[in-house]
């Protein structure tokens, strides 16, 4: 189930999320069984693509060094727990 705007506004990092969909063959545990920990938010993506003539691209950072655009995380993940 996608994350709603109210849920993301209430969420305080760190918290865990799981992916809602499986795409193609995967090794290891399915996404639903392997939660990812969100450790923080940023007003712009780490590549600094947002800003200027483009709108800002709020991002979330995952434990272990990954990141994703907030809109994508809200669309494709579900919050499973607060830590």
VMD Tcl script that builds the backbone (N, CA, C; Angstrom):
set m [mol new atoms 249]
animate dup $m
set s [atomselect $m all]
$s set {name element resname resid chain x y z} {
  {N N UNK 1 A 0.856 -1.170 0.000}
  {CA C UNK 1 A 0.000 0.000 0.000}
  {C C UNK 1 A 0.907 1.239 0.000}
  {N N UNK 2 A 0.687 2.155 -0.889}
  {CA C UNK 2 A 1.530 3.363 -0.941}
  {C C UNK 2 A 1.481 4.157 0.364}
  {N N UNK 3 A 2.552 4.861 0.632}
  {CA C UNK 3 A 2.642 5.704 1.817}
  {C C UNK 3 A 1.911 7.012 1.534}
  {N N UNK 4 A 1.047 7.421 2.446}
  {CA C UNK 4 A 0.297 8.664 2.247}
  {C C UNK 4 A 1.132 9.858 2.721}
  {N N UNK 5 A 0.702 11.031 2.311}
  {CA C UNK 5 A 1.390 12.259 2.713}
  {C C UNK 5 A 1.359 12.427 4.231}
  {N N UNK 6 A 0.224 12.109 4.855}
  {CA C UNK 6 A 0.118 12.221 6.317}
  {C C UNK 6 A 1.071 11.265 7.020}
  {N N UNK 7 A 1.203 10.036 6.501}
  {CA C UNK 7 A 2.115 9.070 7.106}
  {C C UNK 7 A 3.559 9.551 7.033}
  {N N UNK 8 A 3.963 10.087 5.906}
  {CA C UNK 8 A 5.359 10.501 5.745}
  {C C UNK 8 A 5.644 11.740 6.580}
  {N N UNK 9 A 4.656 12.613 6.754}
  {CA C UNK 9 A 4.853 13.795 7.599}
  {C C UNK 9 A 5.014 13.406 9.065}
  {N N UNK 10 A 4.323 12.342 9.498}
  {CA C UNK 10 A 4.405 11.889 10.881}
  {C C UNK 10 A 5.644 11.039 11.145}
  {N N UNK 11 A 6.221 10.455 10.109}
  {CA C UNK 11 A 7.349 9.533 10.277}
  {C C UNK 11 A 8.599 10.277 10.731}
  {N N UNK 12 A 9.233 9.727 11.721}
  {CA C UNK 12 A 10.496 10.254 12.232}
  {C C UNK 12 A 11.563 9.202 11.959}
  {N N UNK 13 A 12.627 9.599 11.298}
  {CA C UNK 13 A 13.701 8.659 10.993}
  {C C UNK 13 A 14.429 8.305 12.273}
  {N N UNK 14 A 14.865 7.078 12.440}
  {CA C UNK 14 A 14.803 5.967 11.494}
  {C C UNK 14 A 13.488 5.189 11.592}
  {N N UNK 15 A 13.079 4.611 10.466}
  {CA C UNK 15 A 11.935 3.717 10.404}
  {C C UNK 15 A 12.166 2.738 9.261}
  {N N UNK 16 A 11.440 1.630 9.274}
  {CA C UNK 16 A 11.627 0.591 8.265}
  {C C UNK 16 A 10.506 0.610 7.235}
  {N N UNK 17 A 10.875 0.290 6.002}
  {CA C UNK 17 A 9.922 0.189 4.899}
  {C C UNK 17 A 10.190 -1.112 4.146}
  {N N UNK 18 A 9.171 -1.605 3.443}
  {CA C UNK 18 A 9.341 -2.748 2.550}
  {C C UNK 18 A 8.783 -2.384 1.192}
  {N N UNK 19 A 9.391 -2.959 0.150}
  {CA C UNK 19 A 8.922 -2.744 -1.214}
  {C C UNK 19 A 7.613 -3.462 -1.460}
  {N N UNK 20 A 6.738 -2.837 -2.233}
  {CA C UNK 20 A 5.419 -3.406 -2.501}
  {C C UNK 20 A 5.381 -4.336 -3.697}
  {N N UNK 21 A 6.356 -4.258 -4.580}
  {CA C UNK 21 A 6.268 -5.045 -5.802}
  {C C UNK 21 A 7.551 -5.845 -6.017}
  {N N UNK 22 A 7.416 -6.924 -6.741}
  {CA C UNK 22 A 8.568 -7.720 -7.149}
  {C C UNK 22 A 8.682 -7.621 -8.661}
  {N N UNK 23 A 9.865 -7.323 -9.142}
  {CA C UNK 23 A 10.072 -7.201 -10.582}
  {C C UNK 23 A 11.140 -8.192 -11.019}
  {N N UNK 24 A 10.752 -9.157 -11.802}
  {CA C UNK 24 A 11.704 -10.095 -12.359}
  {C C UNK 24 A 12.320 -11.021 -11.331}
  {N N UNK 25 A 13.190 -11.919 -11.779}
  {CA C UNK 25 A 13.826 -12.855 -10.857}
  {C C UNK 25 A 14.788 -12.137 -9.923}
  {N N UNK 26 A 14.787 -12.543 -8.662}
  {CA C UNK 26 A 15.659 -11.933 -7.657}
  {C C UNK 26 A 16.362 -13.025 -6.877}
  {N N UNK 27 A 17.539 -12.692 -6.396}
  {CA C UNK 27 A 18.254 -13.588 -5.500}
  {C C UNK 27 A 17.985 -13.133 -4.078}
  {N N UNK 28 A 18.024 -14.050 -3.143}
  {CA C UNK 28 A 17.828 -13.689 -1.746}
  {C C UNK 28 A 16.362 -13.587 -1.381}
  {N N UNK 29 A 16.112 -12.918 -0.269}
  {CA C UNK 29 A 14.753 -12.795 0.247}
  {C C UNK 29 A 13.919 -11.846 -0.596}
  {N N UNK 30 A 12.623 -12.119 -0.732}
  {CA C UNK 30 A 11.743 -11.149 -1.406}
  {C C UNK 30 A 11.746 -9.834 -0.645}
  {N N UNK 31 A 11.434 -8.755 -1.315}
  {CA C UNK 31 A 11.449 -7.429 -0.688}
  {C C UNK 31 A 10.557 -7.358 0.532}
  {N N UNK 32 A 9.412 -8.035 0.483}
  {CA C UNK 32 A 8.484 -7.984 1.618}
  {C C UNK 32 A 9.099 -8.588 2.876}
  {N N UNK 33 A 10.076 -9.472 2.727}
  {CA C UNK 33 A 10.702 -10.110 3.877}
  {C C UNK 33 A 12.020 -9.454 4.260}
  {N N UNK 34 A 12.421 -8.426 3.533}
  {CA C UNK 34 A 13.700 -7.774 3.793}
  {C C UNK 34 A 13.489 -6.268 3.900}
  {N N UNK 35 A 13.134 -5.773 5.077}
  {CA C UNK 35 A 12.879 -4.341 5.225}
  {C C UNK 35 A 14.150 -3.512 5.067}
  {N N UNK 36 A 13.971 -2.291 4.624}
  {CA C UNK 36 A 15.057 -1.326 4.515}
  {C C UNK 36 A 14.839 -0.242 5.556}
  {N N UNK 37 A 15.926 0.240 6.149}
  {CA C UNK 37 A 15.820 1.265 7.176}
  {C C UNK 37 A 16.081 2.636 6.564}
  {N N UNK 38 A 15.096 3.527 6.688}
  {CA C UNK 38 A 15.256 4.920 6.266}
  {C C UNK 38 A 15.925 5.652 7.426}
  {N N UNK 39 A 17.066 6.291 7.146}
  {CA C UNK 39 A 17.802 6.957 8.218}
  {C C UNK 39 A 17.736 8.473 8.146}
  {N N UNK 40 A 17.185 9.015 7.059}
  {CA C UNK 40 A 17.085 10.461 6.990}
  {C C UNK 40 A 16.443 10.963 5.713}
  {N N UNK 41 A 16.186 12.263 5.710}
  {CA C UNK 41 A 15.575 12.941 4.574}
  {C C UNK 41 A 16.490 14.077 4.122}
  {N N UNK 42 A 16.330 14.493 2.884}
  {CA C UNK 42 A 17.093 15.617 2.355}
  {C C UNK 42 A 16.172 16.448 1.475}
  {N N UNK 43 A 16.422 17.742 1.407}
  {CA C UNK 43 A 15.621 18.629 0.572}
  {C C UNK 43 A 15.905 18.476 -0.908}
  {N N UNK 44 A 17.008 17.811 -1.237}
  {CA C UNK 44 A 17.371 17.612 -2.632}
  {C C UNK 44 A 18.120 16.296 -2.775}
  {N N UNK 45 A 18.159 15.768 -3.979}
  {CA C UNK 45 A 18.831 14.499 -4.207}
  {C C UNK 45 A 20.350 14.659 -4.116}
  {N N UNK 46 A 21.084 13.584 -3.825}
  {CA C UNK 46 A 22.533 13.692 -3.647}
  {C C UNK 46 A 23.289 14.060 -4.923}
  {N N UNK 47 A 22.666 13.859 -6.074}
  {CA C UNK 47 A 23.308 14.242 -7.330}
  {C C UNK 47 A 23.091 15.710 -7.641}
  {N N UNK 48 A 22.273 16.384 -6.822}
  {CA C UNK 48 A 21.963 17.799 -6.956}
  {C C UNK 48 A 21.343 18.129 -8.308}
  {N N UNK 49 A 20.475 17.222 -8.778}
  {CA C UNK 49 A 19.782 17.444 -10.043}
  {C C UNK 49 A 18.642 18.433 -9.858}
  {N N UNK 50 A 18.004 18.404 -8.684}
  {CA C UNK 50 A 16.901 19.314 -8.411}
  {C C UNK 50 A 17.395 20.726 -8.199}
  {N N UNK 51 A 16.475 21.652 -8.133}
  {CA C UNK 51 A 16.824 23.055 -7.964}
  {C C UNK 51 A 17.024 23.727 -9.314}
  {N N UNK 52 A 17.381 24.968 -9.311}
  {CA C UNK 52 A 17.548 25.695 -10.573}
  {C C UNK 52 A 16.237 25.779 -11.313}
  {N N UNK 53 A 16.229 25.377 -12.589}
  {CA C UNK 53 A 14.989 25.417 -13.367}
  {C C UNK 53 A 14.092 24.227 -13.067}
  {N N UNK 54 A 14.625 23.222 -12.352}
  {CA C UNK 54 A 13.841 22.056 -11.975}
  {C C UNK 54 A 13.352 22.221 -10.547}
  {N N UNK 55 A 12.212 21.618 -10.218}
  {CA C UNK 55 A 11.768 21.692 -8.823}
  {C C UNK 55 A 12.698 20.876 -7.930}
  {N N UNK 56 A 12.683 21.169 -6.647}
  {CA C UNK 56 A 13.481 20.382 -5.712}
  {C C UNK 56 A 13.012 18.936 -5.724}
  {N N UNK 57 A 13.927 18.035 -5.466}
  {CA C UNK 57 A 13.626 16.606 -5.440}
  {C C UNK 57 A 13.920 16.048 -4.054}
  {N N UNK 58 A 12.973 16.144 -3.099}
  {CA C UNK 58 A 13.215 15.593 -1.768}
  {C C UNK 58 A 13.567 14.114 -1.863}
  {N N UNK 59 A 14.523 13.703 -1.037}
  {CA C UNK 59 A 15.028 12.341 -1.083}
  {C C UNK 59 A 15.038 11.726 0.304}
  {N N UNK 60 A 15.063 10.391 0.328}
  {CA C UNK 60 A 15.258 9.650 1.570}
  {C C UNK 60 A 16.561 8.885 1.445}
  {N N UNK 61 A 17.224 8.708 2.580}
  {CA C UNK 61 A 18.482 7.976 2.614}
  {C C UNK 61 A 18.290 6.683 3.400}
  {N N UNK 62 A 18.821 5.596 2.842}
  {CA C UNK 62 A 18.714 4.286 3.464}
  {C C UNK 62 A 20.011 3.919 4.170}
  {N N UNK 63 A 19.877 3.115 5.207}
  {CA C UNK 63 A 21.046 2.600 5.908}
  {C C UNK 63 A 21.874 1.776 4.916}
  {N N UNK 64 A 23.149 1.978 4.913}
  {CA C UNK 64 A 24.023 1.257 4.002}
  {C C UNK 64 A 24.389 2.070 2.772}
  {N N UNK 65 A 23.854 3.287 2.648}
  {CA C UNK 65 A 24.288 4.186 1.589}
  {C C UNK 65 A 23.351 4.394 0.423}
  {N N UNK 66 A 22.211 3.713 0.357}
  {CA C UNK 66 A 21.293 3.926 -0.756}
  {C C UNK 66 A 20.424 5.142 -0.546}
  {N N UNK 67 A 19.797 5.597 -1.608}
  {CA C UNK 67 A 18.875 6.721 -1.516}
  {C C UNK 67 A 17.800 6.561 -2.578}
  {N N UNK 68 A 16.689 7.286 -2.419}
  {CA C UNK 68 A 15.611 7.276 -3.400}
  {C C UNK 68 A 14.842 8.572 -3.313}
  {N N UNK 69 A 14.212 8.932 -4.407}
  {CA C UNK 69 A 13.367 10.125 -4.389}
  {C C UNK 69 A 12.162 9.859 -3.501}
  {N N UNK 70 A 11.789 10.837 -2.721}
  {CA C UNK 70 A 10.681 10.689 -1.786}
  {C C UNK 70 A 9.403 10.252 -2.499}
  {N N UNK 71 A 9.121 10.809 -3.666}
  {CA C UNK 71 A 7.906 10.440 -4.394}
  {C C UNK 71 A 7.920 8.967 -4.787}
  {N N UNK 72 A 9.077 8.444 -5.187}
  {CA C UNK 72 A 9.180 7.030 -5.556}
  {C C UNK 72 A 9.029 6.128 -4.342}
  {N N UNK 73 A 9.652 6.506 -3.233}
  {CA C UNK 73 A 9.542 5.715 -2.012}
  {C C UNK 73 A 8.090 5.688 -1.545}
  {N N UNK 74 A 7.411 6.825 -1.591}
  {CA C UNK 74 A 6.009 6.873 -1.174}
  {C C UNK 74 A 5.132 6.006 -2.063}
  {N N UNK 75 A 5.458 5.913 -3.340}
  {CA C UNK 75 A 4.643 5.156 -4.286}
  {C C UNK 75 A 4.896 3.651 -4.209}
  {N N UNK 76 A 6.126 3.234 -3.949}
  {CA C UNK 76 A 6.494 1.825 -4.074}
  {C C UNK 76 A 6.829 1.119 -2.765}
  {N N UNK 77 A 6.721 1.795 -1.624}
  {CA C UNK 77 A 7.063 1.191 -0.351}
  {C C UNK 77 A 5.928 1.356 0.652}
  {N N UNK 78 A 5.977 0.584 1.723}
  {CA C UNK 78 A 5.040 0.661 2.836}
  {C C UNK 78 A 5.841 0.767 4.118}
  {N N UNK 79 A 5.429 1.651 5.041}
  {CA C UNK 79 A 6.088 1.756 6.342}
  {C C UNK 79 A 5.649 0.556 7.181}
  {N N UNK 80 A 6.630 -0.162 7.739}
  {CA C UNK 80 A 6.297 -1.332 8.545}
  {C C UNK 80 A 6.567 -1.148 10.026}
  {N N UNK 81 A 7.470 -0.248 10.411}
  {CA C UNK 81 A 7.716 -0.060 11.837}
  {C C UNK 81 A 8.507 1.205 12.095}
  {N N UNK 82 A 8.328 1.706 13.309}
  {CA C UNK 82 A 9.184 2.769 13.812}
  {C C UNK 82 A 10.236 2.093 14.678}
  {N N UNK 83 A 11.427 2.634 14.679}
  {CA C UNK 83 A 12.510 2.019 15.462}
  {C C UNK 83 A 12.783 2.868 16.684}
}
mol reanalyze $m
mol bondsrecalc $m
mol representation Tube
mol addrep $m
